[in-house]
């Protein structure tokens, strides 16, 4: 499902609403944060592109929009549990491919695949949510799209978003850094069933360290080179929306 106004092919229409949103985002970023952009020259000018970033804060898409020019779509959860109610209208006005957890996300992935095949650009947060401040393993959706479309993958590290509110309380602006890494891929997978899932997990295990290298060591979570940091991140790495198995009643 696509939140926004897509055409019959799942390609969203672009209008003045995004122009106004970009303007508002530019103003807010200037007022509330000190934004540092590193490696902007690594963003490809054309071709299908999967932009993959860590997701520590509900407002991470804002700095991606601010830092990546041109047409840009997002793949994300239909529910926004960590975002304040007062701003949940922003992603819906922008429009994005909405994944409904527990349904396999087939429709959203099909629309995203179609756009990538047409040379579009989509930003994805492989971890599947912003429930922790350290990097966690990837869900399989990003690798699935990369394999199905042959899109180039651009790793991105976002650091400092969690400092915005604490700094504003002190009447100061937080420094937020967005770093673009070297592109990786394209990726391939030939297996079926469990073998294919294992291949997708292996691709995710390539993508996430590429993001980790763009973050401070203490934020790299399960991909840190520090054993203590990795161990502390294990609990945060648990996927909070995994379906719970019902226990069979004892006879």
Residue, then its C-alpha position, 0 to 999 in steps of 0.5 A: x500500500x502507498x500512502x500518498x497519491x500514486x498512479x496505477x503503476x504505484x508511482x507517486x505523483x509529485x506536486x507543490x506539496x513536496x516543494x513546500x515540505x522541502x522549504x519547511x524542512x530547510x527552514x527547520x534544519x537551519x533553525x534547530x540543528x547544525x547540519x553537516x553533510x559529508x560525502x555528498x559527491x558519492x550520491x549517484x546522479x542517475x540510475x536505480x538507487x537504494x539509499x540505506x541508513x541507520x534508524x535511531x530517531x523518528x525524524x531521520x527521513x527529514x535529514x535525508x530529504x534535506x541532503x538528497x536533491x531531486x525525486x526521492x521516495x521512502x519505504x517505511x512502516x504504515x504505523x509510526x509508533x515512535x513519532x509524536x502524534x503532532x508530526x505524523x501528518x508529515x510523512x503522509x503528506x510527503x507520501x511513501x510506500x507503507x509496509x504493514x508489518x505481519x502481512x509480508x509487505x508484498x504490495x509496498x515492495x511491488x510498488x518500490x520494485x517498479x519504481x526502482x526498475x524505472x530508475x528511481x531512488x528509494x530510501x530504506x531503513x533496513x533495521x525496520x524501526x527506530x526503537x534503539x540508539x545503536x545499529x541492529x541487524x537488517x530485516x530482509x526487505x532491503x536485500x530483497x529489493x536490491x536483488x530483484x532490481x539490481x539497484x546500486x546501494x548507497x550506505x548512509x550514516x546519520x548521527x546526532x538526531x537524538x541530541x536535538x531535544x536535549x540541546x533545545x532545552x538548553x537553547x542550543x542547536x545540536x550538530x547532526x552529521x549525515x555521511x554518505x559512503x561508497x556505493x555497493x552492489x549490485x547483489x544477486x541471489x539464486x536460491x529458493x525458500x530457506x536458501x534464498x532467505x539465508x542469501x538475503x541475510x548474507x546481503x544484509x550482513x554486507x549492507x549493515x557494516x557499510x552503514x556502521x563504518x559511517x557511525x561513531x564506534x559507540x553507535x555501531x551496535x552489533x556491528x561494532x569492533x568492540x566486544x563490550x559494545x556488541x554485547x550491550x547491543x544484543x538486547x536492543x537488537x531484538x525485533x519488537x514487532x516479531x509475531x509472538x508464538x502462542x504456547x500450546x496448552x498443556x494436557 
